[in-house]
Structure formats: structure tokens, C-alpha cells
Amino acid sequence: MLTETDAVGDLRMGPLDAAIDAATRALLARQRDDGHWVFELEADATIPAEYIMLEHYLDQIDDALEAKICTYLRRIQNADGGWPLFYRGDSDVSATVKAYFALKLAGESPQMPGMVRARERVLALGGAARCNVFTRIALAVFAQVPWRAVPVMPVEILLLPRWFFFHLDKVSYWSRTVVVPLLVLMALRARARNPREVNVGELFVRPPELEHGYMRAATRTPLGRLFLALDSVLRGAEPFIPRAVRAAAVARAMRFVTERLNGENGLGAIFPAMANAVMAFDAMQFPADHPDLATAKDAVRKLLVIKADEAYCQPCVSPVWDTSLAVHALLETTPEGVAEAVVKGNAWLAGRQVTRIAGDWAAQRPGLEPGGWAFQYWNDYYPDVDDTAVVAMALHRESPERYREALERATRWVVGMQSKGGGWGAFDADNTAYYLNHIPFADHGALLDPPTEDVTARCVGMLLQLGRSPTDEIVLAGLGYLERTQQPDGSWFGRWGTNYVYGTWSVLNALRAAGKTSANCATVRRAVEYLLAFAQPDGGWGEDGASYWQNKRGLCKASTASQTSWAILGLLAAGEERNPAVERGVRFLIERQHADGLWNEEWYTAVGFPRVFYLRYHGYRAFFPLFALARYRNVAVRGEPLGRFGF
């Protein structure tokens, strides 16, 4: 064991303490007066591009704002002319079409060099006809492609019984909230005002009206081909749906939207659903001053990040997640002022527990009382299991007695949300109708919310930290799921963080809480071997967003602060605090800390939907390096036991 005066390589404890103190001060300085933290959450070009498209759909154009968004879009454009799904990723045809269209709507000349490169890139990728379903729907709304370019999704599916092979309860929360208002737009054949009459016909290899290659099977399987054939049948039958039935279905869709409007936080508290709600209200000819329409518009505007020279729109906001992670990081430190910040942060979190509404999750778990936390400020219909587990562990570490009632409610809810097989999904239980991934509408591959390794690990860790025994039936089922899902190389998949480093760190925390370390568990030893083998020459760890494609498995373009921190935390959880790789990781973080106490991290180290939608949490560079360095000091330097923490 190291002592306070021992060396970490040639770095002494002075630099370690200084790095921790600087990072702590930086994090404390960003706490809001009411106790919470919230950092920017950035996605790819599609969200700011869709914001511009929304303004032109409504003919409510803010030229000054759009100019700033255009500056942002130009800055993140790839050298080859396209736009990627994540920092330094390959150009994506759908993201590029949306970004090009938004720039042109905002007045960018097609002859500008960046627009020329973008157009050439789209055509090289097969043209705009090769875009994904959601992009083709947006193009149809703007009359850029015929409606036959999109799969048939009649709004009448909302009237189907739950036993039918397709039902809204069978898809994920994000799909539900995005699709329902979208079905209204499709049923009404909504038409954007597009006041400047902008078109992007130049992005098509063949004229859009002559293109017959729009429809493709979502998967290269017999089931994918069967559903594609079914789409043709539905397309022929749709004109014969009685008007009264369609009207009833549209009315039900709008009731769904208005019941879940969620005030200034928006439908589902995510941009695509919120923007679709605005357009649906407009298509239904709601008056401009109608409270629901006004509320929906306000919710969208709250997602904007407007700076002096540029602006973008966030996919959502992350205050509960940010605050819980900040609290966990600070709980590892001891400087003056931290205790007060933790108390304030946890008090704010406790006040955000969802206790009054049984949300959509109750369709699968009727009778289960609510008790979770959402990701955003408020999203009562859609609390998520991951946030709930992390918040509960933060509250418990500070004061199990003070938050006893909240923790008991959270425990009952998390236990009730366990899926068959022992795992947990993020928002729903047993959301595993995998055959739906084969319908043409599901070409994005994110229609469902099945159990995942990282969320399951969080739940197992929470239950163990809060006092459940490793032999508890619920815990054993969760541990069994984690044992079965370990990859051959010893890692675990990361559904909500990039990627196997994130998943492996998450699971190692749960296994440590169950008393399993590299000294007594072969499963843990294999995970340690994976992390050690994946360490980079500079001492850090990094994993690219492209690693979600099997042919890019293990791709690392650069080590990052957050991924290095996860690896260090995972190795500490495994009992490897004296491993030289941990010291090299600590050195990596100390040497790359900036004068402001934070780390630079332009890389996207999180994911919304693998291979489709990626996220850059601006707070990760503040939480995780501090968390890793402080825990390293506590465990490796001061010799403190790690304890039965699940996180």
C-alpha cells in the first residue's frame, strides 16, 4: 500500500492532492443555488438541424438564432463534407442531409464550398433516398419526397388491443413519445409552410418522384422481408380505413400527447417528441395562442444553448443524472465545503422523486407504486431505473436514515421493475418484443428497451449497498444475468456509455458490492484482463463510438478523461489498486488536467442509441476524473476499505 509520501511513478502525493482539490473547486463552483448541477448535453448535427426545420415548418423564423446555429453546424462538419454521429466519426447520410437542408433553409448558398462538399458527400453515400426512416418522414413533411417513401404506420395502431403483435406498450418510452405525434403528422399528411420554398432535389441520385428504392427491409432476415411485404399490403388497405375510425385514432393520439405534455419540460422531455408535439398541434390547427401549443413551444426553446458566437439545441437536459454523479464524486473527497454541497445536492434530488404518477411502465407492472427518478427536471410518466439506482446510492451514502422512506420506495420500485431473466431495462420491464426490430419503421434499431448489462449492474449494486444479501433471490437473478452476458474477452457491453469500458466498470462495481474481486472470482479476473489489455500506450483508456459496429470492436482513436476514469474505478472495484496500470491511469489524468481544474473532452463517450444517436455529456469531464482520483487516494494511498458501494 502506498503512503501519503510515497511516489506514484515520479508523481508524488502533492500533485494528486492538488488535482483533486482543483477538480473539487471546479465542481463546487458549478453547483446551482438550489443545490443541483446541470451541464450541457450535446448530440449530433440532427437536433440543431431539426430545430431550424421546425422554425421553417411553422414559419416562425428567428434569423439571428439560426445564424448562430449555422455557425455551429459548419464547425462540426467533417472535412469530407458530411456530418458524423459523434466527434471525428464517419459521415452519416441522414445527419448530412438534415444539416445541409437546415443550412439551405437558413439562407446558406448551395455554392458555398462547405455546401458543395456536403452535396458531393450525400451523393457519394447513395443520395438522400438512402436516409433513415425519420429523415425521410421529415423530407415528406417538407414535400421533398412523396409519402410512399416512408413505411406505412397508420395512426389506427393506437386502437389495437394489447394482445396484438404490435401495440404501443410493446415499444420503448422514447419510441412511444416520438411516434404518437408523428402518427398524427403522417395521418394528416402534414405540410411544412417552408416560406422560402427551399428544396433539396440536388441531393438525390434520381428525382425524388421517380425514385423507387426508398423502401427497404429493416433487417436482412426472413422476418424483415415478411414485414416489408406486409407494409405493401397495409399501403393498399390504408385508403379504405373509415374516416370515423381515423378520427377516433387521431383523437386518441392527441389525448396521449396532451396527457403527457409535462409542462415546460415537454413530452417525454426529449426534443424529437417535443418537436413532433408542436407540429402535431399545428397540423390539428390549434390556435397560435392555445395553451398546449404555447407550452410545447416553450419546452422546445428551453433546450437551446445560445452562446456569443454560436448556438445549438440539446436533445434533452440531464440535471438529475448530473447532480447524482456530482454528489458521488464529492462523497469521495474531504475538503471544507463539500459536506454542505452534498447535503444540498441530495436534498434537491430527494425532492424530485416521482411518487404520484404511475407512468407508462405500469402497463407491464400494474399495482407497483411509483418511486423512481427521471433523468430530466421532471418527467413523471417516464422515470428511469438507472437514475433511480444512482440517486438512491447517493442518498444512502450520505444518510440512510434521513432518506429512509425515499429509499424504501425506490427499492420497491426497482425490485418491481426487474425483467424476466434477472436483468433490468432503463424505462420499462420486459420490453423485449424483439421481432418488432424487423418492421420497416424500425431501421434505426432502437425501438425497444430490453435489459442491459450496465443498468442491471446499477440495480444489483444499489440493492447490495442498501442492505440486500448477495444470496437474496432478486440479487442472485441479477448476478446470474451479468454472468451470462460477459463477453468472451471478459468485458461487458455498454448500452448507455461508450462502450465495453463503461459496461465493464459498471458490472465490476456490482460484483465488488457482492464481495467478488480478482482475488476470489474468475469472472472478475477476466474483466481485469480485458481492461489491462485495452489500456493505451499513453496510460489512459479510450473507446470510439464506432465500436458499436462489430468490425470496429476495440477501436480507440484517443484516450479520454472519462473512459480512463471508468477503467481506474473498475480496476479499483476489482481489488487492483496496486496494479501499475492504475497508477499510469492516475498519471494520465493528473498530467492532462487544465488550469480550471477540469479536463478537455470533445469525444463523445455516451450513447443514446448505438450506431444511431450519440451523446456528449459536458459534465463527464468534471465528475468522473474527480471520482477516480479521489477514490484512488482513499483506497490505494490511505488504505481505506472501499466498502460495499454499488457505484
C-alpha positions in Angstrom: 0.0 0.0 0.0 1.2 3.5 -0.8 1.5 6.1 1.9 1.0 9.9 1.7 4.6 10.4 0.9 5.2 7.6 -1.5 5.6 8.2 -5.2 3.2 7.3 -8.0 5.8 6.7 -10.6 7.6 10.0 -10.4 4.5 11.9 -9.2 4.2 12.4 -5.5 1.0 12.9 -3.5 1.3 16.6 -3.8 0.2 16.6 -7.4 -2.6 14.1 -6.6 -4.0 16.2 -3.8 -3.7 19.3 -5.9 -5.5 17.7 -8.8 -8.3 16.5 -6.5 -8.6 19.9 -4.8 -8.7 21.8 -8.1 -11.3 19.4 -9.6 -13.4 19.7 -6.4 -13.4 23.5 -6.5 -14.3 23.4 -10.2 -17.3 21.2 -9.5 -18.4 23.1 -6.4 -18.3 26.4 -8.4 -20.9 25.0 -10.9 -23.5 24.0 -8.3 -26.7 26.0 -8.6 -28.1 27.9 -5.7 -30.9 25.3 -5.1 -28.3 22.5 -4.9 -28.4 20.9 -8.3 -26.0 20.7 -11.2 -26.8 20.7 -14.8 -24.2 20.6 -17.7 -24.7 20.9 -21.4 -25.8 17.7 -23.2 -24.7 17.7 -26.9 -25.8 15.3 -29.6 -25.0 15.4 -33.4 -26.0 17.8 -36.1 -29.5 16.4 -36.4 -31.0 18.1 -33.4 -30.0 21.6 -34.2 -30.8 21.0 -37.8 -34.3 19.8 -36.8 -34.7 22.9 -34.7 -34.2 25.1 -37.8 -36.5 22.8 -39.8 -39.2 23.3 -37.0 -39.0 27.0 -37.4 -39.5 26.8 -41.1 -42.3 24.2 -40.7 -44.1 26.8 -38.6 -42.9 29.9 -40.5 -41.7 31.4 -37.2 -38.1 32.1 -38.1 -35.5 33.7 -35.8 -32.8 34.7 -38.3 -30.3 35.8 -35.6 -30.6 32.5 -33.8 -30.4 30.5 -37.0 -27.2 32.3 -38.0 -25.7 31.1 -34.7 -26.9 27.5 -35.2 -25.4 27.6 -38.7 -22.1 28.6 -37.3 -22.3 25.6 -35.0 -23.2 23.3 -37.9 -20.3 24.5 -40.0 -17.9 24.0 -37.2 -18.8 20.3 -36.7 -18.8 19.4 -40.4 -16.3 16.7 -41.4 -13.5 17.5 -43.8 -15.1 15.2 -46.4 -18.2 17.4 -46.4 -20.5 15.2 -44.3 -21.6 15.3 -40.7 -20.8 12.5 -38.3 -22.9 11.0 -35.5 -20.1 11.7 -33.0 -16.8 13.6 -32.8 -14.5 12.5 -35.6 -16.8 9.8 -36.7 -17.6 8.8 -40.3 -20.0 11.0 -42.2 -23.6 9.8 -41.9 -26.0 10.3 -44.8 -29.1 11.1 -42.7 -27.2 13.6 -40.5 -25.7 15.2 -43.6 -29.0 15.6 -45.4 -30.6 17.2 -42.4 -27.6 19.6 -41.8 -27.5 20.5 -45.5 -31.2 21.1 -45.6 -31.1 23.3 -42.4 -28.3 25.4 -43.7 -30.1 25.9 -47.0 -33.3 26.8 -45.2 -31.4 29.4 -43.2 -30.1 31.0 -46.3 -26.8 29.3 -47.0 -25.9 29.4 -50.7 -25.6 25.9 -52.3 -22.5 27.2 -54.0 -20.6 27.8 -50.7 -17.6 25.3 -50.5 -19.0 23.6 -47.4 -22.4 23.0 -49.1 -20.7 21.7 -52.3 -18.7 19.2 -50.3 -21.8 18.2 -48.3 -23.8 17.6 -51.5 -21.0 15.6 -53.0 -20.8 13.5 -49.9 -24.5 12.8 -49.8 -24.4 11.7 -53.4 -21.4 9.5 -52.8 -23.3 7.8 -50.0 -26.2 7.0 -52.3 -28.2 10.1 -52.2 -31.0 11.3 -49.9 -33.1 8.4 -50.8 -30.8 6.3 -48.6 -31.7 8.2 -45.5 -33.2 6.5 -42.5 -37.0 6.5 -41.9 -37.2 9.5 -39.6 -35.3 11.6 -42.1 -37.5 10.5 -45.0 -40.6 11.5 -42.9 -39.1 14.9 -42.3 -38.4 15.2 -46.1 -42.0 14.1 -46.8 -43.4 16.8 -44.5 -41.4 19.3 -46.4 -42.7 17.8 -49.7 -39.2 16.8 -50.7 -40.2 13.1 -51.2 -43.5 11.5 -51.8 -45.3 9.9 -48.8 -44.7 6.5 -50.4 -41.0 7.0 -49.4 -41.9 6.2 -45.8 -43.3 3.0 -44.2 -46.9 2.7 -43.5 -47.7 3.4 -39.9 -51.4 4.1 -39.7 -52.5 6.0 -36.6 -55.1 3.3 -36.1 -52.5 1.1 -34.5 -53.3 3.1 -31.3 -56.7 1.3 -31.3 -55.2 -2.2 -31.4 -55.7 -4.5 -28.4 -52.7 -5.2 -26.2 -52.6 -8.9 -27.3 -51.9 -7.8 -30.9 -48.4 -8.3 -32.2 -47.9 -4.5 -32.3 -49.0 -2.3 -29.5 -47.7 0.9 -28.1 -46.9 -0.8 -24.8 -44.5 -3.1 -26.6 -42.1 -0.4 -27.7 -39.8 1.8 -25.7 -40.7 5.0 -23.9 -38.7 7.2 -26.4 -40.4 5.4 -29.3 -43.8 5.9 -27.8 -43.4 9.6 -27.2 -41.8 10.3 -30.6 -44.1 8.1 -32.7 -47.5 9.1 -31.4 -47.5 12.7 -32.5 -45.6 11.6 -35.6 -48.5 9.3 -36.5 -50.8 12.3 -36.4 -48.5 14.1 -38.9 -48.4 11.1 -41.2 -52.2 10.6 -41.0 -52.9 14.2 -41.9 -50.1 14.3 -44.5 -48.8 17.4 -42.7 -47.2 20.0 -44.9 -44.5 22.4 -43.7 -45.1 26.1 -44.6 -41.5 26.4 -45.9 -42.0 30.1 -46.6 -38.8 30.4 -48.6 -39.8 27.4 -50.8 -36.4 25.7 -50.3 -35.9 22.3 -51.8 -33.0 19.9 -51.8 -33.7 17.9 -55.0 -30.0 18.2 -55.8 -29.3 15.6 -53.0 -31.0 12.8 -54.9 -29.3 10.5 -57.4 -32.7 10.2 -59.2 -35.5 12.8 -59.0 -37.4 12.0 -55.7 -40.7 11.4 -57.6 -39.0 8.8 -59.8 -37.1 7.0 -57.1 -38.5 3.5 -56.3 -35.8 2.4 -53.9 -37.0 4.1 -50.7 -38.5 1.0 -49.0 -36.0 -1.5 -47.6 -36.3 -4.3 -45.1 -35.1 -3.2 -41.7 -33.1 -6.4 -41.3 -31.7 -8.9 -43.8 -33.7 -11.7 -42.4 -36.8 -13.6 -43.5 -38.8 -11.7 -40.8 -37.5 -8.4 -42.2 -38.7 -9.4 -45.7 -42.0 -10.6 -44.4 -42.7 -7.2 -42.6 -41.6 -5.4 -45.8 -44.3 -7.4 -47.7 -46.8 -6.6 -45.0 -46.0 -2.9 -45.5 -47.2 -3.2 -49.1 -50.4 -4.8 -48.0 -51.1 -2.1 -45.5 -50.3 0.6 -48.1 -53.0 -0.8 -50.3 -55.5 -1.1 -47.4 -54.9 2.3 -45.8 -57.1 4.4 -48.2 -60.1 2.2 -47.2 -59.9 3.0 -43.5 -63.2 4.6 -42.5 -63.0 8.3 -41.7 -64.7 7.8 -38.3 -62.0 5.2 -37.3 -59.2 7.5 -38.4 -60.7 10.4 -36.5 -61.0 8.3 -33.3 -57.4 7.2 -33.7 -56.2 10.8 -34.2 -58.2 11.9 -31.1 -56.6 9.1 -29.0 -53.1 10.1 -30.2 -53.7 13.7 -29.2 -55.1 12.7 -25.8 -51.9 10.7 -25.3 -49.8 13.8 -26.1 -51.8 16.3 -24.0 -51.9 14.0 -21.0 -48.1 13.7 -21.1 -47.3 17.2 -22.2 -45.2 17.6 -19.0 -45.4 21.4 -18.8 -42.3 23.3 -19.7 -40.3 20.0 -19.6 -42.1 18.7 -22.7 -43.5 15.5 -24.0 -41.1 12.7 -22.8 -38.7 15.6 -22.0 -36.8 14.7 -25.3 -36.5 17.0 -28.3 -37.8 14.7 -31.1 -41.1 14.0 -29.2 -41.4 17.7 -28.2 -40.9 19.0 -31.7 -43.3 16.4 -33.1 -45.9 17.5 -30.5 -45.6 21.1 -31.6 -46.1 20.1 -35.3 -49.0 17.9 -34.4 -50.8 20.7 -32.5 -50.2 22.9 -35.5 -51.4 20.3 -38.0 -54.5 19.9 -35.9 -55.0 23.7 -36.4 -54.7 24.6 -32.8 -54.8 28.4 -32.4 -51.4 30.0 -32.0 -52.3 31.1 -28.5 -53.6 27.8 -27.4 -52.0 26.9 -24.0 -50.9 23.4 -25.0 -49.2 24.7 -28.2 -47.6 27.6 -26.4 -46.4 25.2 -23.6 -45.0 22.8 -26.2 -43.1 25.6 -27.9 -41.7 26.9 -24.7 -40.4 23.4 -23.8 -38.5 23.2 -27.0 -36.9 26.6 -26.6 -35.6 25.6 -23.2 -33.3 23.1 -24.8 -31.4 25.8 -26.7 -27.8 26.6 -25.7 -27.1 30.1 -27.0 -23.6 31.5 -26.8 -22.0 34.7 -28.1 -21.0 33.2 -31.5 -22.9 30.0 -31.9 -25.9 28.0 -30.7 -27.3 24.5 -30.7 -30.2 22.6 -29.4 -29.8 19.8 -26.8 -31.7 16.5 -27.2 -32.8 16.9 -23.6 -31.4 18.1 -20.3 -29.7 15.9 -17.6 -30.0 17.6 -14.2 -30.9 14.6 -12.1 -28.1 12.5 -13.7 -25.6 15.3 -13.4 -26.5 16.0 -9.8 -26.3 12.4 -8.7 -22.9 12.0 -10.4 -21.6 15.2 -8.8 -22.7 14.0 -5.4 -21.0 10.6 -5.8 -17.7 12.3 -6.9 -17.8 14.7 -3.9 -18.6 11.9 -1.5 -15.1 10.6 -2.2 -13.5 13.9 -1.2 -13.0 15.6 2.1 -12.2 19.4 1.6 -14.1 22.0 3.5 -17.4 22.9 2.0 -18.0 19.5 0.4 -20.4 18.2 3.0 -22.7 21.2 2.7 -22.7 20.8 -1.1 -23.6 17.1 -0.8 -26.4 17.8 1.6 -27.9 20.5 -0.7 -27.5 18.3 -3.8 -29.1 15.3 -2.2 -31.9 17.4 -0.8 -32.7 18.6 -4.3 -32.6 15.1 -5.6 -34.9 13.8 -2.9 -37.4 16.4 -3.9 -37.5 15.1 -7.4 -38.6 11.6 -6.6 -41.7 10.5 -8.7 -44.3 9.4 -6.2 -47.7 10.5 -7.6 -47.9 9.2 -11.2 -47.8 5.6 -12.3 -46.3 6.2 -15.7 -46.3 4.1 -18.9 -44.2 1.5 -17.1 -47.3 0.5 -15.1 -48.7 -1.2 -18.2 -46.3 -4.0 -17.6 -46.2 -3.7 -13.8 -49.8 -2.8 -12.7 -50.1 -2.2 -9.0 -46.5 -1.3 -8.5 -46.2 2.0 -6.6 -44.1 4.7 -8.2 -40.8 5.6 -6.5 -38.2 6.3 -9.2 -36.4 9.3 -10.5 -36.4 10.7 -14.0 -33.3 11.9 -16.0 -34.6 15.5 -16.5 -36.0 18.1 -14.2 -39.4 16.4 -14.4 -40.6 13.5 -16.5 -43.1 11.8 -14.2 -44.5 9.4 -16.8 -41.0 8.2 -17.6 -38.7 7.7 -14.6 -35.7 5.6 -15.3 -34.2 2.7 -13.5 -30.6 3.8 -14.0 -31.1 7.3 -12.5 -33.1 5.8 -9.7 -30.3 3.4 -8.6 -27.6 6.0 -8.8 -29.6 8.6 -6.9 -30.6 6.1 -4.3 -27.0 5.1 -3.7 -26.0 8.8 -3.4 -28.8 9.4 -0.8 -27.8 6.3 1.1 -24.1 7.1 1.3 -24.9 10.5 2.9 -27.7 9.5 5.3 -29.6 6.2 5.2 -31.9 7.3 8.0 -32.7 10.8 6.7 -33.8 9.3 3.3 -35.2 6.1 4.7 -38.7 6.5 3.2 -37.4 7.6 -0.2 -35.0 4.7 -0.3 -37.7 2.2 0.6 -39.9 3.5 -2.1 -37.1 3.4 -4.6 -36.2 -0.1 -3.6 -39.7 -1.4 -4.1 -39.9 0.2 -7.5 -36.6 -1.1 -8.7 -37.3 -4.6 -7.5 -40.7 -4.4 -9.2 -39.1 -3.3 -12.5 -36.8 -6.4 -12.8 -37.4 -8.3 -16.1 -37.6 -12.0 -16.6 -34.1 -13.5 -16.7 -32.9 -11.2 -13.9 -31.9 -8.1 -15.9 -33.3 -4.5 -15.9 -34.1 -2.2 -18.8 -33.9 1.6 -18.5 -37.6 2.6 -18.5 -39.8 -0.5 -18.9 -39.9 -4.1 -17.7 -39.8 -7.0 -20.2 -39.7 -4.6 -23.2 -38.4 -7.5 -25.3 -40.7 -7.9 -28.4 -37.5 -8.3 -30.5 -39.5 -9.2 -33.6 -40.5 -5.5 -33.8 -36.9 -4.6 -34.7 -37.7 -6.2 -38.1 -40.5 -3.8 -39.1 -39.6 -1.3 -41.8 -40.2 1.6 -39.4 -37.5 0.2 -37.1 -34.5 0.7 -39.3 -32.9 2.8 -36.5 -32.7 -0.4 -34.4 -33.8 1.4 -31.2 -37.5 0.6 -31.0 -37.1 -1.4 -27.7 -35.8 -1.1 -24.2 -34.6 -4.6 -23.2 -32.5 -5.4 -20.1 -28.9 -4.3 -20.4 -25.7 -5.0 -18.5 -25.0 -1.5 -17.3 -28.5 -0.8 -15.9 -28.6 -4.3 -14.4 -25.3 -3.7 -12.7 -26.5 -0.4 -11.2 -29.6 -2.1 -9.8 -27.7 -5.0 -8.3 -25.2 -2.6 -6.8 -27.9 -0.4 -5.3 -29.7 -3.4 -3.7 -26.5 -4.7 -2.2 -25.4 -1.2 -1.0 -28.8 -0.7 0.6 -28.6 -3.9 2.6 -29.7 -6.8 0.4 -27.7 -10.0 0.8 -25.8 -11.5 -2.2 -28.0 -14.5 -1.7 -31.2 -12.6 -2.0 -33.4 -14.0 -4.8 -33.6 -10.7 -6.7 -29.9 -10.1 -6.4 -29.0 -13.6 -7.4 -31.1 -13.3 -10.5 -29.3 -10.0 -11.4 -25.9 -11.5 -10.8 -26.9 -14.5 -12.9 -27.8 -12.2 -15.8 -24.4 -10.5 -15.5 -22.6 -13.8 -15.5 -24.4 -14.8 -18.7 -23.7 -11.6 -20.5 -20.0 -11.4 -20.0 -18.2 -11.2 -23.4 -15.6 -13.8 -24.3 -12.8 -11.2 -23.8 -14.0 -10.6 -20.3 -15.8 -7.3 -20.9 -19.5 -6.3 -20.7 -21.4 -4.3 -23.3 -22.1 -0.6 -22.5 -25.6 0.4 -23.6 -25.7 3.9 -22.2 -22.0 4.7 -22.2 -19.2 4.1 -24.7 -18.8 1.1 -24.6 -17.2 -2.0 -23.2 -15.1 0.0 -20.8 -18.2 1.6 -19.5 -20.1 -1.7 -19.2 -17.2 -3.4 -17.6 -16.7 -0.7 -15.0 -20.4 -0.8 -14.2 -20.5 -4.5 -13.7 -17.3 -4.6 -11.6 -18.9 -2.2 -9.2 -21.9 -4.6 -8.7 -19.6 -7.6 -8.3 -17.5 -5.8 -5.7 -20.6 -5.0 -3.7 -21.4 -8.7 -3.9 -17.9 -9.4 -2.4 -16.3 -10.6 -5.7 -12.8 -9.3 -6.6 -10.0 -10.5 -8.7 -8.6 -12.4 -5.7 -11.7 -14.7 -5.4 -13.6 -14.6 -8.7 -12.6 -15.8 -12.1 -15.3 -13.6 -13.7 -13.7 -10.5 -12.2 -10.2 -11.7 -13.3 -11.3 -12.0 -16.9 -12.7 -8.4 -16.7 -9.4 -7.2 -15.3 -7.5 -8.8 -18.1 -9.7 -7.1 -20.6 -9.2 -3.7 -19.0 -5.4 -4.2 -18.8 -5.2 -5.4 -22.4 -7.2 -2.4 -23.6 -5.0 0.2 -21.8 -3.4 2.6 -24.3 0.3 3.5 -24.6 -0.3 6.9 -23.0 -1.6 5.3 -19.9 -5.2 6.1 -20.5 -8.2 4.4 -21.9 -10.4 5.4 -24.8 -13.1 3.8 -27.0 -14.6 5.2 -30.1 -18.3 5.4 -30.9 -17.7 3.2 -33.9 -17.0 0.3 -31.5 -20.7 -0.5 -31.6 -20.1 -2.0 -35.0 -18.6 -5.4 -34.7 -16.0 -4.7 -37.3 -14.8 -1.7 -35.3 -14.7 -3.6 -32.0 -11.9 -2.2 -29.8 -11.4 0.9 -31.9 -9.6 3.7 -29.9 -8.7 7.0 -31.6 -7.6 8.7 -28.4 -7.7 8.2 -24.6 -10.3 10.3 -22.8 -10.6 11.5 -19.3 -14.0 9.9 -18.6 -13.1 6.5 -20.1 -9.8 6.4 -18.3 -11.7 7.2 -15.1 -14.1 4.3 -15.6 -11.2 1.9 -16.2 -9.5 3.1 -13.0 -12.7 2.8 -11.0 -13.3 -0.6 -12.4 -9.9 -1.8 -11.5 -10.2 -0.4 -8.0 -13.5 -2.2 -7.6 -11.8 -5.4 -8.7 -9.2 -5.0 -5.9 -6.4 -4.0 -8.3 -5.4 -0.7 -6.6 -1.7 -1.7 -6.6 -1.7 -2.6 -10.3 0.8 -0.4 -12.2 -1.9 0.2 -14.9 -3.9 2.1 -12.2 -1.0 4.3 -11.4 -0.4 5.0 -15.1 -4.1 6.0 -15.5 -3.8 8.3 -12.5 -0.8 9.9 -14.1 -2.7 10.3 -17.4 -5.5 12.3 -15.6 -3.1 14.4 -13.5 -1.0 15.4 -16.4 -4.0 16.4 -18.6 -5.9 18.4 -16.1 -6.4 22.1 -17.1 -5.8 25.1 -15.0 -9.5 25.5 -14.3 -9.5 22.1 -12.6 -11.3 20.3 -15.4 -10.3 18.1 -18.4 -10.9 18.7 -22.1 -13.1 16.1 -23.7 -14.5 16.7 -27.2 -15.0 13.0 -27.8 -18.5 11.5 -27.3 -18.3 8.9 -24.6 -22.0 8.2 -24.2 -24.7 6.9 -26.4 -28.5 7.3 -26.8 -28.9 4.5 -29.4 -25.9 2.5 -30.5 -25.0 3.1 -34.1 -27.7 5.8 -34.4 -27.5 8.5 -31.8 -24.6 9.5 -29.6 -24.2 11.9 -26.7 -21.5 14.2 -25.3 -22.1 14.9 -21.6 -20.2 18.0 -20.8 -20.2 17.1 -17.2 -18.4 13.8 -17.6 -15.1 15.7 -17.6 -15.9 17.2 -14.2 -17.5 14.2 -12.4 -15.5 11.1 -13.3 -11.9 12.2 -13.2 -12.5 13.6 -9.7 -14.4 10.5 -8.7 -11.5 8.2 -9.9 -8.7 10.3 -8.4 -10.3 10.7 -5.1 -11.3 7.0 -4.8 -7.7 6.1 -5.8 -6.4 8.3 -3.0 -8.8 6.8 -0.5 -8.1 3.2 -1.4 -4.6 3.0 -2.7 -2.9 5.8 -0.8 -4.8 6.0 2.5 -5.7 2.3 2.7 -9.3 2.9 3.4 -11.6 -0.1 2.6 -13.7 0.5 -0.5 -16.9 -0.6 1.3 -20.0 -2.2 -0.1 -20.7 0.7 -2.5 -22.5 -0.3 -5.7 -21.2 2.7 -7.6 
